[in-house]
Amino acid sequence: MVEGRPSPLSRAISLYLDHLAVERGLAPNSLSAYRRDLARYAAFCAARGITEPGAVTEADVADFLVALRSGDD
C-alpha cells in the first residue's frame, strides 16, 4: 500500500461492502459482521504481501480457512 492510500484489495472490499449496503440492503448488524470478517481477511492477505484481488490463490483462501478454524488472528 502506498502511504495513505488503500490497496486495490482494500478498495475491492470497500466496494463490496457498499454493494451489500446499497444494492442488497443488508441490515446494519449484517454489514458490521461482513466488515469485521473482511477486515480480518484483508489483514491475513496483507501479512502475505497480497494487495491485488487477482493475486489471491486457492491456496491462500484455504490457508485462511485453516487459520480461522485454528483460531489464529
HUMOFEN-V191016 format. One record per run of one state. SS is the DSSP state (H for helix, E for strand, L for the rest). FROM is the first residue (numbers start at 1). TO is the last residue. If there is no record, write none. Layout:
# HUMOFEN-V191016
ss={SS/SS}
from={FROM/FROM}
to={TO/TO}
This chain:
# HUMOFEN-V191016
ss={L/H/L/H/L/H/L/H/L}
from={1/8/23/28/48/53/56/58/71}
to={7/22/27/47/52/55/57/70/73}
